[in-house]
Amino acid sequence: MILFLYNFVIFLSLPFMAIRILFKSLKDADYKKHFLNRFGIYQNTTQLKDIVWFHAVSLGEVISSQNIVKKIAAHENVVLTVTTPTGLREAKKIFGLDIDVVYAPWDFKWFILNFFKTYKPKSLILFETEIWPNMISQAFNNKIPVILSNGRMSESSFNRYTKLNLLSKEVFAKITHAFVQSEAHKERFNLLGINEKRISSVGSVKFDVEINNSPLRNNFEEKIFLAASTHKKEDEIIINLYLKLLEDYEDLKLIIAPRHPERAESIQRLLTNFNLDSSLSKEIPKDFIKHNVHVIKATGLLRDLYSMATVAFVGGSLFKEYGGHNIIESASEKCPFIVGPFMKNFLDIINEFKHNDACFQIHDEKELLNSSSSLLNDDELRDDMSKRAAEVCLKGQGSFQKQCNTILKIIRGDKIEISNSNH
């Protein structure tokens, strides 16, 4: 009955969901491409069947899950579904023709059934927080395993699911196994309905990255401030910060890499309003001869940008509605970084860095200026902070192997033994 009501609400919402897609396509035309995918209609030109359905909603999840997807794809046919154009473009860039990448169907019963009829998945893997009632229920009804990979459940999300307790309990109980990032996440998933025996606390796969130990990490003589993954309202704060920093560091360069590249032109106009000339770049800036400010209109460049930056600010953290972005990329490139006060999506991870004095977390624009100045002015502070951050990354590694090994066993139907420790 509760799923019937959920589907009824989704059915009533469909016109508004379609209008929203069309409205978003005014800024990014790729929103309306492959529009029929949203209704569960696919060409499946390669006639794939018995696939592993892996769902990673957007850009960040696509990047973070890529190693797991590649590992599974080495053994099984994988169809990767995403929700956003940035996620679709990045996935196609990463995987090329090796796996099928399509938009996920909206979570309406008949659209999900269409996907199942087309691809006949033999398992469903959801990455991080993608809890969709019809997607999970249809997999459960078809007696195929539902796996949550790299699961996280923030306190605010937990409170929202708790308010929908009747639906939540029914859906979460259908998850075969959940690999979660910490004991706190494990407790929340357990309270929401997943049996404790089916939850493994294994850390985050985001730590399983290569650490940049190159002595040529930053081969620019100039100091470079990188504002990474910024959102609306944050750009203006960064530009004001840059203008203040120029008073003490007149040769300081600025790179702004917005979370959504389609905002690049609007950031350029904002810079013009502040009397700053800038260059629009779709690749890594090679020099700063003509412009001291570069705005990046591309995805997939952050690691290279971190490797050349003197100091980085990781966006999505100055305003509550965003919840922060991946800070491990910066740490693995040994780029000292600053974040704002709102990091709910990475709470356990940011606490680990703060506990080891491996970053600065600021609460207002004055602290942002002071932290930026301290890092730009002190070579030893930057070196110490970046080394500590790299050590945090190394300490957290191992989740990728634990998850992949067990996921493949679950897909094959093997009996598994679960370790509930991330050490």
SESE-997632 format. One record per residue (C-alpha): residue number from 1; residue in three letters; chain; x, y, z. Coordinates in steps of 0.25 Angstrom, whole numbers. Layout:
residues N
+-----+------+-------+-------+-------+-------+
!  nr ! rest ! kette !    px !    py !    pz !
+-----+------+-------+-------+-------+-------+
! NUM !  ALA !     A !     X !     Y !     Z !
...
+-----+------+-------+-------+-------+-------+
end
This chain:
residues 423
+-----+------+-------+-------+-------+-------+
!  nr ! rest ! kette !    px !    py !    pz !
+-----+------+-------+-------+-------+-------+
!   1 !  MET !     A !     0 !     0 !     0 !
!   2 !  ILE !     A !    11 !    10 !     4 !
!   3 !  LEU !     A !    18 !     7 !   -10 !
!   4 !  PHE !     A !     5 !     9 !   -17 !
!   5 !  LEU !     A !     4 !    23 !   -10 !
!   6 !  TYR !     A !    18 !    26 !   -14 !
!   7 !  ASN !     A !    16 !    23 !   -28 !
!   8 !  PHE !     A !     3 !    31 !   -28 !
!   9 !  VAL !     A !    11 !    43 !   -24 !
!  10 !  ILE !     A !    22 !    41 !   -34 !
!  11 !  PHE !     A !    11 !    39 !   -45 !
!  12 !  LEU !     A !     5 !    53 !   -41 !
!  13 !  SER !     A !    19 !    59 !   -41 !
!  14 !  LEU !     A !    23 !    54 !   -55 !
!  15 !  PRO !     A !    19 !    67 !   -62 !
!  16 !  PHE !     A !    27 !    76 !   -53 !
!  17 !  MET !     A !    39 !    66 !   -54 !
!  18 !  ALA !     A !    38 !    67 !   -69 !
!  19 !  ILE !     A !    37 !    83 !   -69 !
!  20 !  ARG !     A !    49 !    83 !   -59 !
!  21 !  ILE !     A !    57 !    75 !   -69 !
!  22 !  LEU !     A !    53 !    84 !   -81 !
!  23 !  PHE !     A !    56 !    97 !   -72 !
!  24 !  LYS !     A !    70 !    92 !   -68 !
!  25 !  SER !     A !    73 !    89 !   -83 !
!  26 !  LEU !     A !    72 !   104 !   -85 !
!  27 !  LYS !     A !    86 !   104 !   -78 !
!  28 !  ASP !     A !    91 !    90 !   -82 !
!  29 !  ALA !     A !    85 !    85 !   -95 !
!  30 !  ASP !     A !    90 !    71 !   -91 !
!  31 !  TYR !     A !    78 !    70 !   -81 !
!  32 !  LYS !     A !    68 !    68 !   -92 !
!  33 !  LYS !     A !    77 !    58 !   -99 !
!  34 !  HIS !     A !    73 !    43 !   -98 !
!  35 !  PHE !     A !    60 !    49 !   -91 !
!  36 !  LEU !     A !    53 !    35 !   -93 !
!  37 !  ASN !     A !    63 !    29 !   -84 !
!  38 !  ARG !     A !    56 !    36 !   -72 !
!  39 !  PHE !     A !    43 !    27 !   -76 !
!  40 !  GLY !     A !    52 !    14 !   -76 !
!  41 !  ILE !     A !    53 !    14 !   -91 !
!  42 !  TYR !     A !    66 !    10 !   -97 !
!  43 !  GLN !     A !    72 !     5 !  -110 !
!  44 !  ASN !     A !    81 !    -5 !  -104 !
!  45 !  THR !     A !    88 !    -7 !  -118 !
!  46 !  THR !     A !    98 !   -16 !  -112 !
!  47 !  GLN !     A !    87 !   -26 !  -107 !
!  48 !  LEU !     A !    93 !   -26 !   -93 !
!  49 !  LYS !     A !    86 !   -36 !   -84 !
!  50 !  ASP !     A !    88 !   -41 !   -70 !
!  51 !  ILE !     A !    96 !   -28 !   -66 !
!  52 !  VAL !     A !   100 !   -22 !   -53 !
!  53 !  TRP !     A !    93 !    -9 !   -52 !
!  54 !  PHE !     A !   102 !     1 !   -45 !
!  55 !  HIS !     A !    95 !    15 !   -41 !
!  56 !  ALA !     A !   104 !    27 !   -38 !
!  57 !  VAL !     A !    95 !    40 !   -39 !
!  58 !  SER !     A !   105 !    51 !   -43 !
!  59 !  LEU !     A !   119 !    56 !   -46 !
!  60 !  GLY !     A !   125 !    53 !   -32 !
!  61 !  GLU !     A !   119 !    39 !   -30 !
!  62 !  VAL !     A !   124 !    35 !   -45 !
!  63 !  ILE !     A !   138 !    40 !   -41 !
!  64 !  SER !     A !   138 !    33 !   -28 !
!  65 !  SER !     A !   132 !    20 !   -32 !
!  66 !  GLN !     A !   140 !    18 !   -45 !
!  67 !  ASN !     A !   150 !     8 !   -39 !
!  68 !  ILE !     A !   139 !    -1 !   -34 !
!  69 !  VAL !     A !   132 !     0 !   -47 !
!  70 !  LYS !     A !   144 !    -3 !   -55 !
!  71 !  LYS !     A !   147 !   -15 !   -46 !
!  72 !  ILE !     A !   133 !   -21 !   -47 !
!  73 !  ALA !     A !   133 !   -18 !   -62 !
!  74 !  ALA !     A !   146 !   -27 !   -63 !
!  75 !  HIS !     A !   137 !   -39 !   -59 !
!  76 !  GLU !     A !   123 !   -35 !   -63 !
!  77 !  ASN !     A !   115 !   -27 !   -73 !
!  78 !  VAL !     A !   112 !   -13 !   -66 !
!  79 !  VAL !     A !   101 !    -3 !   -69 !
!  80 !  LEU !     A !   104 !    10 !   -62 !
!  81 !  THR !     A !    93 !    20 !   -60 !
!  82 !  VAL !     A !    94 !    34 !   -56 !
!  83 !  THR !     A !    84 !    46 !   -54 !
!  84 !  THR !     A !    92 !    58 !   -58 !
!  85 !  PRO !     A !    98 !    62 !   -72 !
!  86 !  THR !     A !   111 !    65 !   -64 !
!  87 !  GLY !     A !   111 !    51 !   -59 !
!  88 !  LEU !     A !   108 !    45 !   -73 !
!  89 !  ARG !     A !   119 !    53 !   -80 !
!  90 !  GLU !     A !   129 !    49 !   -69 !
!  91 !  ALA !     A !   125 !    35 !   -69 !
!  92 !  LYS !     A !   126 !    34 !   -85 !
!  93 !  LYS !     A !   140 !    41 !   -84 !
!  94 !  ILE !     A !   145 !    31 !   -73 !
!  95 !  PHE !     A !   139 !    18 !   -79 !
!  96 !  GLY !     A !   138 !    21 !   -94 !
!  97 !  LEU !     A !   131 !     9 !  -101 !
!  98 !  ASP !     A !   135 !    -1 !   -90 !
!  99 !  ILE !     A !   122 !     0 !   -83 !
! 100 !  ASP !     A !   108 !     5 !   -86 !
! 101 !  VAL !     A !   105 !    19 !   -79 !
! 102 !  VAL !     A !    91 !    24 !   -79 !
! 103 !  TYR !     A !    81 !    33 !   -71 !
! 104 !  ALA !     A !    74 !    25 !   -60 !
! 105 !  PRO !     A !    59 !    24 !   -61 !
! 106 !  TRP !     A !    51 !    32 !   -52 !
! 107 !  ASP !     A !    47 !    24 !   -40 !
! 108 !  PHE !     A !    33 !    21 !   -45 !
! 109 !  LYS !     A !    29 !     6 !   -45 !
! 110 !  TRP !     A !    26 !     5 !   -60 !
! 111 !  PHE !     A !    39 !    12 !   -64 !
! 112 !  ILE !     A !    47 !     3 !   -55 !
! 113 !  LEU !     A !    40 !    -9 !   -61 !
! 114 !  ASN !     A !    44 !    -4 !   -75 !
! 115 !  PHE !     A !    59 !    -4 !   -70 !
! 116 !  PHE !     A !    58 !   -18 !   -65 !
! 117 !  LYS !     A !    51 !   -23 !   -78 !
! 118 !  THR !     A !    62 !   -17 !   -86 !
! 119 !  TYR !     A !    74 !   -21 !   -79 !
! 120 !  LYS !     A !    70 !   -32 !   -69 !
! 121 !  PRO !     A !    80 !   -28 !   -58 !
! 122 !  LYS !     A !    85 !   -39 !   -49 !
! 123 !  SER !     A !    89 !   -29 !   -38 !
! 124 !  LEU !     A !    87 !   -15 !   -34 !
! 125 !  ILE !     A !    98 !    -6 !   -28 !
! 126 !  LEU !     A !    95 !     7 !   -22 !
! 127 !  PHE !     A !   106 !    17 !   -19 !
! 128 !  GLU !     A !   106 !    25 !    -6 !
! 129 !  THR !     A !    92 !    31 !    -4 !
! 130 !  GLU !     A !    84 !    26 !   -16 !
! 131 !  ILE !     A !    72 !    20 !    -9 !
! 132 !  TRP !     A !    60 !    19 !   -19 !
! 133 !  PRO !     A !    48 !    11 !   -14 !
! 134 !  ASN !     A !    44 !     5 !   -27 !
! 135 !  MET !     A !    58 !     2 !   -32 !
! 136 !  ILE !     A !    61 !    -6 !   -20 !
! 137 !  SER !     A !    47 !   -12 !   -19 !
! 138 !  GLN !     A !    47 !   -17 !   -33 !
! 139 !  ALA !     A !    61 !   -23 !   -31 !
! 140 !  PHE !     A !    56 !   -30 !   -18 !
! 141 !  ASN !     A !    44 !   -35 !   -26 !
! 142 !  ASN !     A !    53 !   -41 !   -36 !
! 143 !  LYS !     A !    61 !   -48 !   -26 !
! 144 !  ILE !     A !    74 !   -41 !   -29 !
! 145 !  PRO !     A !    84 !   -35 !   -19 !
! 146 !  VAL !     A !    83 !   -20 !   -16 !
! 147 !  ILE !     A !    96 !   -15 !   -11 !
! 148 !  LEU !     A !    99 !    -1 !    -5 !
! 149 !  SER !     A !   114 !     3 !    -8 !
! 150 !  ASN !     A !   121 !    13 !    -1 !
! 151 !  GLY !     A !   109 !    17 !     7 !
! 152 !  ARG !     A !   107 !    29 !    15 !
! 153 !  MET !     A !    95 !    35 !    23 !
! 154 !  SER !     A !    97 !    49 !    28 !
! 155 !  GLU !     A !    89 !    52 !    41 !
! 156 !  SER !     A !    80 !    61 !    33 !
! 157 !  SER !     A !    77 !    50 !    23 !
! 158 !  PHE !     A !    74 !    41 !    34 !
! 159 !  ASN !     A !    64 !    50 !    40 !
! 160 !  ARG !     A !    57 !    51 !    27 !
! 161 !  TYR !     A !    56 !    36 !    25 !
! 162 !  THR !     A !    51 !    35 !    39 !
! 163 !  LYS !     A !    39 !    44 !    36 !
! 164 !  LEU !     A !    36 !    34 !    25 !
! 165 !  ASN !     A !    37 !    22 !    34 !
! 166 !  LEU !     A !    27 !    13 !    28 !
! 167 !  LEU !     A !    33 !    14 !    14 !
! 168 !  SER !     A !    47 !    15 !    19 !
! 169 !  LYS !     A !    46 !     2 !    27 !
! 170 !  GLU !     A !    40 !    -6 !    16 !
! 171 !  VAL !     A !    51 !    -1 !     6 !
! 172 !  PHE !     A !    63 !    -2 !    14 !
! 173 !  ALA !     A !    60 !   -16 !    19 !
! 174 !  LYS !     A !    61 !   -20 !     4 !
! 175 !  ILE !     A !    76 !   -17 !     3 !
! 176 !  THR !     A !    84 !   -29 !     2 !
! 177 !  HIS !     A !    97 !   -23 !     8 !
! 178 !  ALA !     A !   102 !    -9 !    11 !
! 179 !  PHE !     A !   116 !    -5 !    11 !
! 180 !  VAL !     A !   117 !     8 !    19 !
! 181 !  GLN !     A !   128 !    18 !    22 !
! 182 !  SER !     A !   128 !    18 !    37 !
! 183 !  GLU !     A !   121 !    13 !    50 !
! 184 !  ALA !     A !   112 !    25 !    51 !
! 185 !  HIS !     A !   107 !    22 !    37 !
! 186 !  LYS !     A !   105 !     8 !    40 !
! 187 !  GLU !     A !    97 !    11 !    52 !
! 188 !  ARG !     A !    88 !    20 !    44 !
! 189 !  PHE !     A !    85 !    10 !    33 !
! 190 !  ASN !     A !    82 !    -1 !    44 !
! 191 !  LEU !     A !    72 !     8 !    50 !
! 192 !  LEU !     A !    66 !    11 !    37 !
! 193 !  GLY !     A !    63 !    -4 !    35 !
! 194 !  ILE !     A !    76 !   -12 !    30 !
! 195 !  ASN !     A !    79 !   -23 !    39 !
! 196 !  GLU !     A !    93 !   -21 !    46 !
! 197 !  LYS !     A !    98 !   -34 !    40 !
! 198 !  ARG !     A !    97 !   -28 !    26 !
! 199 !  ILE !     A !   104 !   -15 !    28 !
! 200 !  SER !     A !   120 !   -14 !    27 !
! 201 !  SER !     A !   127 !    -2 !    32 !
! 202 !  VAL !     A !   139 !    -2 !    22 !
! 203 !  GLY !     A !   143 !    13 !    21 !
! 204 !  SER !     A !   142 !    21 !     8 !
! 205 !  VAL !     A !   147 !    17 !    -6 !
! 206 !  LYS !     A !   150 !    32 !    -8 !
! 207 !  PHE !     A !   163 !    29 !     0 !
! 208 !  ASP !     A !   168 !    19 !   -10 !
! 209 !  VAL !     A !   175 !    29 !   -19 !
! 210 !  GLU !     A !   189 !    30 !   -23 !
! 211 !  ILE !     A !   198 !    40 !   -14 !
! 212 !  ASN !     A !   206 !    50 !   -23 !
! 213 !  ASN !     A !   220 !    49 !   -18 !
! 214 !  SER !     A !   226 !    56 !   -29 !
! 215 !  PRO !     A !   236 !    67 !   -25 !
! 216 !  LEU !     A !   231 !    75 !   -37 !
! 217 !  ARG !     A !   217 !    75 !   -32 !
! 218 !  ASN !     A !   216 !    90 !   -34 !
! 219 !  ASN !     A !   226 !    95 !   -44 !
! 220 !  PHE !     A !   220 !   109 !   -45 !
! 221 !  GLU !     A !   229 !   121 !   -39 !
! 222 !  GLU !     A !   216 !   129 !   -37 !
! 223 !  LYS !     A !   207 !   126 !   -25 !
! 224 !  ILE !     A !   193 !   120 !   -30 !
! 225 !  PHE !     A !   180 !   120 !   -22 !
! 226 !  LEU !     A !   170 !   110 !   -27 !
! 227 !  ALA !     A !   155 !   111 !   -24 !
! 228 !  ALA !     A !   150 !    97 !   -27 !
! 229 !  SER !     A !   136 !    92 !   -29 !
! 230 !  THR !     A !   130 !   105 !   -26 !
! 231 !  HIS !     A !   115 !   108 !   -26 !
! 232 !  LYS !     A !   106 !   120 !   -27 !
! 233 !  LYS !     A !   109 !   131 !   -17 !
! 234 !  GLU !     A !   123 !   125 !   -14 !
! 235 !  ASP !     A !   129 !   131 !   -26 !
! 236 !  GLU !     A !   127 !   145 !   -22 !
! 237 !  ILE !     A !   133 !   142 !    -8 !
! 238 !  ILE !     A !   145 !   136 !   -15 !
! 239 !  ILE !     A !   147 !   148 !   -24 !
! 240 !  ASN !     A !   146 !   158 !   -12 !
! 241 !  LEU !     A !   156 !   149 !    -5 !
! 242 !  TYR !     A !   165 !   149 !   -17 !
! 243 !  LEU !     A !   165 !   164 !   -18 !
! 244 !  LYS !     A !   169 !   166 !    -3 !
! 245 !  LEU !     A !   180 !   155 !    -5 !
! 246 !  LEU !     A !   186 !   163 !   -16 !
! 247 !  GLU !     A !   189 !   175 !    -7 !
! 248 !  ASP !     A !   200 !   166 !     0 !
! 249 !  TYR !     A !   202 !   156 !   -12 !
! 250 !  GLU !     A !   202 !   165 !   -25 !
! 251 !  ASP !     A !   206 !   153 !   -34 !
! 252 !  LEU !     A !   196 !   143 !   -28 !
! 253 !  LYS !     A !   188 !   136 !   -39 !
! 254 !  LEU !     A !   174 !   130 !   -38 !
! 255 !  ILE !     A !   168 !   118 !   -44 !
! 256 !  ILE !     A !   153 !   116 !   -42 !
! 257 !  ALA !     A !   147 !   102 !   -46 !
! 258 !  PRO !     A !   132 !   103 !   -43 !
! 259 !  ARG !     A !   125 !    90 !   -40 !
! 260 !  HIS !     A !   116 !    92 !   -52 !
! 261 !  PRO !     A !   124 !    96 !   -64 !
! 262 !  GLU !     A !   112 !   103 !   -71 !
! 263 !  ARG !     A !   114 !   114 !   -61 !
! 264 !  ALA !     A !   127 !   118 !   -66 !
! 265 !  GLU !     A !   122 !   130 !   -74 !
! 266 !  SER !     A !   114 !   135 !   -63 !
! 267 !  ILE !     A !   127 !   135 !   -54 !
! 268 !  GLN !     A !   134 !   142 !   -65 !
! 269 !  ARG !     A !   124 !   153 !   -65 !
! 270 !  LEU !     A !   125 !   154 !   -50 !
! 271 !  LEU !     A !   140 !   156 !   -51 !
! 272 !  THR !     A !   138 !   167 !   -61 !
! 273 !  ASN !     A !   129 !   174 !   -51 !
! 274 !  PHE !     A !   140 !   174 !   -42 !
! 275 !  ASN !     A !   150 !   179 !   -53 !
! 276 !  LEU !     A !   157 !   166 !   -54 !
! 277 !  ASP !     A !   161 !   161 !   -67 !
! 278 !  SER !     A !   160 !   146 !   -69 !
! 279 !  SER !     A !   162 !   134 !   -78 !
! 280 !  LEU !     A !   152 !   123 !   -81 !
! 281 !  SER !     A !   160 !   110 !   -81 !
! 282 !  LYS !     A !   155 !    96 !   -85 !
! 283 !  GLU !     A !   169 !    90 !   -81 !
! 284 !  ILE !     A !   180 !    92 !   -71 !
! 285 !  PRO !     A !   185 !   106 !   -72 !
! 286 !  LYS !     A !   199 !   106 !   -77 !
! 287 !  ASP !     A !   203 !   120 !   -73 !
! 288 !  PHE !     A !   198 !   133 !   -67 !
! 289 !  ILE !     A !   205 !   143 !   -77 !
! 290 !  LYS !     A !   192 !   149 !   -82 !
! 291 !  HIS !     A !   182 !   147 !   -71 !
! 292 !  ASN !     A !   184 !   145 !   -56 !
! 293 !  VAL !     A !   170 !   138 !   -55 !
! 294 !  HIS !     A !   166 !   126 !   -62 !
! 295 !  VAL !     A !   152 !   120 !   -61 !
! 296 !  ILE !     A !   151 !   105 !   -64 !
! 297 !  LYS !     A !   140 !   101 !   -73 !
! 298 !  ALA !     A !   142 !    86 !   -73 !
! 299 !  THR !     A !   141 !    74 !   -63 !
! 300 !  GLY !     A !   151 !    63 !   -60 !
! 301 !  LEU !     A !   163 !    73 !   -58 !
! 302 !  LEU !     A !   163 !    75 !   -43 !
! 303 !  ARG !     A !   174 !    66 !   -39 !
! 304 !  ASP !     A !   183 !    73 !   -49 !
! 305 !  LEU !     A !   179 !    86 !   -44 !
! 306 !  TYR !     A !   181 !    82 !   -30 !
! 307 !  SER !     A !   195 !    78 !   -34 !
! 308 !  MET !     A !   199 !    92 !   -39 !
! 309 !  ALA !     A !   192 !   100 !   -28 !
! 310 !  THR !     A !   199 !   106 !   -16 !
! 311 !  VAL !     A !   186 !   107 !    -8 !
! 312 !  ALA !     A !   172 !   102 !   -11 !
! 313 !  PHE !     A !   158 !   105 !    -5 !
! 314 !  VAL !     A !   149 !    93 !    -7 !
! 315 !  GLY !     A !   135 !    99 !   -10 !
! 316 !  GLY !     A !   121 !    94 !    -7 !
! 317 !  SER !     A !   124 !    97 !     7 !
! 318 !  LEU !     A !   121 !   112 !    10 !
! 319 !  PHE !     A !   106 !   110 !     9 !
! 320 !  LYS !     A !    97 !    99 !    16 !
! 321 !  GLU !     A !    90 !    95 !     4 !
! 322 !  TYR !     A !   102 !    88 !    -3 !
! 323 !  GLY !     A !   108 !    80 !     8 !
! 324 !  GLY !     A !   123 !    80 !     3 !
! 325 !  HIS !     A !   131 !    73 !    -8 !
! 326 !  ASN !     A !   142 !    63 !    -8 !
! 327 !  ILE !     A !   154 !    68 !    -1 !
! 328 !  ILE !     A !   163 !    55 !    -3 !
! 329 !  GLU !     A !   166 !    59 !   -17 !
! 330 !  SER !     A !   173 !    71 !   -12 !
! 331 !  ALA !     A !   180 !    64 !     0 !
! 332 !  SER !     A !   185 !    53 !   -10 !
! 333 !  GLU !     A !   192 !    64 !   -18 !
! 334 !  LYS !     A !   198 !    70 !    -6 !
! 335 !  CYS !     A !   191 !    83 !    -8 !
! 336 !  PRO !     A !   188 !    89 !     5 !
! 337 !  PHE !     A !   173 !    92 !     6 !
! 338 !  ILE !     A !   162 !   101 !    13 !
! 339 !  VAL !     A !   147 !    97 !    14 !
! 340 !  GLY !     A !   135 !   105 !    19 !
! 341 !  PRO !     A !   127 !   101 !    31 !
! 342 !  PHE !     A !   117 !    92 !    23 !
! 343 !  MET !     A !   122 !    78 !    21 !
! 344 !  LYS !     A !   111 !    69 !    24 !
! 345 !  ASN !     A !   113 !    60 !    12 !
! 346 !  PHE !     A !   128 !    58 !    17 !
! 347 !  LEU !     A !   126 !    59 !    32 !
! 348 !  ASP !     A !   134 !    47 !    36 !
! 349 !  ILE !     A !   145 !    50 !    26 !
! 350 !  ILE !     A !   147 !    65 !    29 !
! 351 !  ASN !     A !   147 !    61 !    44 !
! 352 !  GLU !     A !   159 !    52 !    41 !
! 353 !  PHE !     A !   166 !    63 !    34 !
! 354 !  LYS !     A !   163 !    73 !    45 !
! 355 !  HIS !     A !   168 !    63 !    56 !
! 356 !  ASN !     A !   181 !    62 !    49 !
! 357 !  ASP !     A !   183 !    77 !    47 !
! 358 !  ALA !     A !   183 !    74 !    32 !
! 359 !  CYS !     A !   174 !    85 !    27 !
! 360 !  PHE !     A !   167 !    98 !    31 !
! 361 !  GLN !     A !   152 !    99 !    33 !
! 362 !  ILE !     A !   147 !   113 !    34 !
! 363 !  HIS !     A !   134 !   119 !    38 !
! 364 !  ASP !     A !   133 !   133 !    31 !
! 365 !  GLU !     A !   140 !   141 !    21 !
! 366 !  LYS !     A !   150 !   147 !    31 !
! 367 !  GLU !     A !   155 !   133 !    35 !
! 368 !  LEU !     A !   156 !   130 !    20 !
! 369 !  LEU !     A !   165 !   142 !    18 !
! 370 !  ASN !     A !   173 !   139 !    30 !
! 371 !  SER !     A !   175 !   124 !    26 !
! 372 !  SER !     A !   178 !   127 !    12 !
! 373 !  SER !     A !   189 !   138 !    16 !
! 374 !  SER !     A !   195 !   128 !    26 !
! 375 !  LEU !     A !   197 !   117 !    16 !
! 376 !  LEU !     A !   202 !   126 !     5 !
! 377 !  ASN !     A !   212 !   133 !    14 !
! 378 !  ASP !     A !   217 !   121 !    21 !
! 379 !  ASP !     A !   224 !   110 !    12 !
! 380 !  GLU !     A !   227 !   101 !    24 !
! 381 !  LEU !     A !   212 !   101 !    29 !
! 382 !  ARG !     A !   208 !    97 !    15 !
! 383 !  ASP !     A !   218 !    86 !    14 !
! 384 !  ASP !     A !   214 !    81 !    28 !
! 385 !  MET !     A !   199 !    82 !    25 !
! 386 !  SER !     A !   200 !    75 !    12 !
! 387 !  LYS !     A !   209 !    63 !    18 !
! 388 !  ARG !     A !   199 !    61 !    29 !
! 389 !  ALA !     A !   187 !    61 !    19 !
! 390 !  ALA !     A !   194 !    51 !    10 !
! 391 !  GLU !     A !   197 !    42 !    23 !
! 392 !  VAL !     A !   182 !    43 !    26 !
! 393 !  CYS !     A !   179 !    37 !    12 !
! 394 !  LEU !     A !   189 !    26 !    13 !
! 395 !  LYS !     A !   183 !    22 !    27 !
! 396 !  GLY !     A !   169 !    22 !    21 !
! 397 !  GLN !     A !   172 !    13 !     9 !
! 398 !  GLY !     A !   167 !    -1 !     7 !
! 399 !  SER !     A !   152 !     0 !     5 !
! 400 !  PHE !     A !   152 !    -2 !   -10 !
! 401 !  GLN !     A !   158 !   -16 !    -9 !
! 402 !  LYS !     A !   149 !   -20 !     2 !
! 403 !  GLN !     A !   136 !   -15 !    -5 !
! 404 !  CYS !     A !   140 !   -21 !   -19 !
! 405 !  ASN !     A !   144 !   -35 !   -14 !
! 406 !  THR !     A !   131 !   -36 !    -6 !
! 407 !  ILE !     A !   122 !   -30 !   -17 !
! 408 !  LEU !     A !   127 !   -40 !   -27 !
! 409 !  LYS !     A !   124 !   -51 !   -18 !
! 410 !  ILE !     A !   110 !   -46 !   -15 !
! 411 !  ILE !     A !   108 !   -45 !   -30 !
! 412 !  ARG !     A !   112 !   -59 !   -32 !
! 413 !  GLY !     A !   104 !   -64 !   -21 !
! 414 !  ASP !     A !   116 !   -69 !   -13 !
! 415 !  LYS !     A !   115 !   -70 !     2 !
! 416 !  ILE !     A !   122 !   -58 !     9 !
! 417 !  GLU !     A !   128 !   -55 !    22 !
! 418 !  ILE !     A !   127 !   -40 !    26 !
! 419 !  SER !     A !   137 !   -32 !    34 !
! 420 !  ASN !     A !   131 !   -20 !    41 !
! 421 !  SER !     A !   144 !   -12 !    43 !
! 422 !  ASN !     A !   150 !    -2 !    34 !
! 423 !  HIS !     A !   164 !    -5 !    40 !
+-----+------+-------+-------+-------+-------+
end
